[in-house]
Every structure is written in structure tokens, then in C-alpha cells.
């Protein structure tokens, strides 16, 4: 019998699946049967049940997915010689007496990626329904995460899967859109996979039994407290395992990419260590990393519970950190999507944005913030934040962060806003709170929402409580609005102070100030110290855009002293005045604490006669250079 992984359930376990599936490796088809035990955990009776049939997105060119994507996604083009589908052959409700009640399939949405069945009687709050489903899949050639490429088979979103019942709101079960990912309930999965005997299989959960029968073998996997199940099969995977912090790391690598196996292991270990320190120790006993073939990279860079796909190439040198970045990102989804199971259809920033923020933190800690994406490639360096900034700057205000994924202006806008802008918003929050407090609020958020379905309001509420201040005024404009911010040094004026003329009234009697060598008008009494050149200086910093954020301003004077002023960002501009040494340099946001600033090239001013000019221009050209490199990588 399957092992017990957790003596105490971590999740509601209200959607449990027992699946038996057979791969026909020649035809790339899956034939399966599943038994779903679903429990109604709401306070509303359920009169029907809705299912996702994701593979039907690839059945023809008129589906929602194919219409929106126009057959292009993540650099892949769909192969119209190899369509795919998920056909439900039969579906029945199993009664309390064991009798099977056939159910009629209905397709109420725009395509067949959503199926509905009407129940013969409502399932009351706390009640259960058991479904038995027979289905057949045709895998397409790899496109949008799933399919086949040669002998490589990637089964992602491959079985009929229940949507999420939300009580009075009904079933949350959207069509498969080009920009959307997934949303489902937690449960226990017992999945038996039959493949040719020479195939190597990696899957969600733990392998607890393998039985060979003739030319085939059946592998049985068990997973607890997860909300999806994926697997991959290929005869010539290079299969390697290591154990770190009590977790078995399994890498299934393409034979030509053997040299990258240590890079995958190192990235997972960095994730395990940092997440245990910052958020929570990874609770599952295993994590599997699958490396797709070059002609199947559409399946790469994807997350599933305890199972991720990455991407390596013998042509990627060690200086380009794409394999590391990909593994760090996809493993992070074990937390942000895997355990914090937000609705990726409607609020994708809660996993993609948070995960991108932690991806940058881990890579910066590992490689340094200046080279956490490209590490000294012919003298070029590129950091994660620079890369995120350029992606964000390409479409900074087209859409808000909190938006249904299919409503974004384009897939580029979805990527730039959901991943990159969201990560920069969290970096902005960290810079305001400080790293220590940021760790506290993010840990508090995760610990309160793990194994639930949080939304944006939950995030704002919990982080505000943990921070000890209402963060809604800070976060809401960035999350719900499209406002931008651009700080600019608008004016610096130095007016020399002239030696005083007229009467000096400081003494017992008025006397005329000295006029240099004019002995006739020299004041009587002890000689005064010679006049020291001073200036009346004015500094004006402007905030362009509607997003109000605080900013620091560093002001350097001719005597070598520096003052740091802080502006809360309210109003269109703020003014500082000084009397004394000349202002020679002004920098708004000198520590780059406002990553959402649209144009950092206008953040500085230097006096033309000061030696700081060269230093300032060097900094500006460095920023411009990094931006151009980041733009190149985003285009590629």
C-alpha cells in the first residue's frame, strides 16, 4: 500500500484522485481511468460539477487558447500536423450503494476545455461526491508546457480535473487561455503509470512501487497535500539523485546536457537552504527536475507540485545563468503556487510576482546583485533587477497588476506586469520596510495562507498586520493602478553671497562694513576675519507620474560634506535651501531604492566645475549599458 507521508494532513484534502494511465509511446496517447473523491467544504450545496479538460486547447485552431495565442507561445510555434485532445469516454457518479449513475457531458463555455455535469442530487456542505471517469488523451507535439518530442513525453494538465467550488459564487473553472495557468484544490494523489519497460519516468510525489510485466512496467506514485500531478517519460534520461537537507533531489537530464547536472543540483540546494531560512522548510520528501530536449523546450520552465521542468543546452556557457535562474524560479513555485495556491487565472501576480522577487533575492545572494543573470560574459555583467527593470520599462503602465490573466493587453504586458513589475513592487516594499521586517511580513503571509487559496486582499491585510502599519496606501496604487513614477533633479541653483555692505549693527554703535582696500570706510575697532565665500543654494526635485513613493536625495557640497534628505513624494516637487558651501552634486535615489523609477538617467546633477562630473557620467553610462544588455536578453 502507498506510504503515509504526513501523519497530520497539511491541507483540506477535499479533491482526491486515484488514476491509472497507460502511455502508448508510438502514438503518444494516454488511456486512463480515474476515481475522484470530492468533498464540499463550503456552506453552499453543489448542484453540478465542473471539470478542466486542458488538452482540448490544442484540438483545433478555434479554441480560446489557439485564437488568443495564434499558435505562438513562449517562443514556440504550434505544429498543426500534431493536434491534441482530452476525450472523456464515460463519466459516472458513484452512489452510496456503489451503483454508477451515468452523467451527461455539457460544454457551457466557448470551447471544450471546460466540461459540466449536472448532479442527480445536490452535494450538501460537508458531503462527498465520487466520480469515475474514463478518458483518452492525444498528446500534441510539445507546445505550451505539454506534449511529445521524439521519445520525450510530457504529461502536464493531462487528466480531467475538477475546478474549485467557491460556494455561492459557484465553480471557478475558466477556459484554458493563452496567458493563464491553473487553479485547483488540494488532495491526495495515487497514480499508476504504465509505460514501455525501458522508459524512465519522473513524476509528482514519491515512487513506492514498480512492477514489470512483459514489455511494459507500471510505476505507482503517491503524493499528499498537492493540487496537481504531472509526469514525464523518456527511455534515455540520465537519472541522478542527491540528498540535501533531508530532501531527495532527482534530476532527469538529456544525455547531451550531462555537464549541466551539477548546475541543477546546486540551484535546488540554494533554494532549499534559502527558503528554509526565509520562509519555511520544504516539507515534501522529494523534488524532481526534468530537462526537456532541445526540440521540446516548450515543456521547459514549468512548475508542478514536487516536479519542475528546466532548460539547459551545451551551447550555454557557465557565464549565462539561465539554467540556474530557471531552476531557482521553478522550485520557488513549490511555495508560491504549490503551497500558497492562489488563483493563477485571476491573480497570477501572487505566485509569479512573489516568486520572481525571491528568484532575484536568491540569485543576488548566490552570485552578487551585479551579475546574477550574466556573470562576466566577455566583461559583461547583468543583474536580475536590471533585467526585471528593462522588462517592466517596456510596458510599465499598460495594465494593472491585479487583473484576470486573459484581460492583459498582450502576452508581453502579462509577462512584464505579472512577473517583473510585481517583483519590483515587492522590492520597493522591502526597501521601505527593511530586509528584516520584509522577511517577517512575507513569512507571516505564507504561514497564514499555506494550503489555502489567498487573494490580493489577504496579502495586503496580512503584511499590514505583520508590519504593524497599514500598507494599503502604499500597495494599493501599485497593485490596482497603472500609475508610474519618475524622480528628476529639476533645478540646482548656487548664488554667491556678496560681502556685506552698509552698516554693521552688531556692535554698540553702527559702523560701515569694510570695502576691501578703501581705507576711508574701514570700520574702527578690531579687524574682522576676511569674508569667506558662501552660497545660497536651492535644490528642487520633481516627481513625475501619479505614483507617490518616498525617495532619498543625496546632496554633496564643495567642502566634501554630504547631506541625505528624505521626501515623502507628496506634491509634484519639493525644495531644499542651504546657506554655506556650494552644492556640487545631487542624486535622487542614490541607493536605487525605487526600482519602479522610469528614468534613472535624470536622477543626478553635478556642477560642471566639479570632479564629480566624471564619476556621475560613468555611473550614468553604466546604467544605460546595463539597460541595453537587459533589453537584448528580453528580446532574445
Secondary structure, 3 states (H helix, E strand, C coil): CCCCCCCCCCCCCCEEEEEEEEEECCCCEEEEEEEEEEECCCCCCEEEEEEECHHHHHCCCCCHHHHHHCCEECCEECCCCCCCEEEEEEEEEECCCCCEEECCCECCCCCCCEEEEEEEEEECCCCEEEEEEEEEEECCECECCEEEECCEEEECCCCCEECEECHHHCEECCCCCCCCCCCCCCEEEEEEEEEECCCEEEECCEEEEEEEECCEEEEEEEEEEECCCCEEEECCCEEEEEEECCEEEEEEECHHHHHHHHHHHHHHHHHHHHHHHHCCCCCCCEEEEECCCHHHHHHCCEEECCEEECCCCCCCCCCECHHHHHHHHHHHCCCECCCECCCCCCCCHHHHHHHHHHHHHHHHHHHCCCCCCEEEECCEEECHHHHHHHHHHHCCCCCCCCCCHHHCCCHHHHHHHHHHHHHHHHHHHHHHHCHHHHHHHHHHHHHHHCCECCCHHHHHHHHHHHHCCCCHHHHHHHHHCCCCEEEEEEEEEEEECCCCCCEECCCCCCEECCCCCCHHHCCCCCCCCCCCCCEEEEEEEEEECCCCCCEEEEEEECCCCEEEEEECCCCCEEEEEEEECCEEEEEECCCCCCCCECCHHHCEEECCCCCHHHHHHHHHHHHHHHHHHHHHHHHC
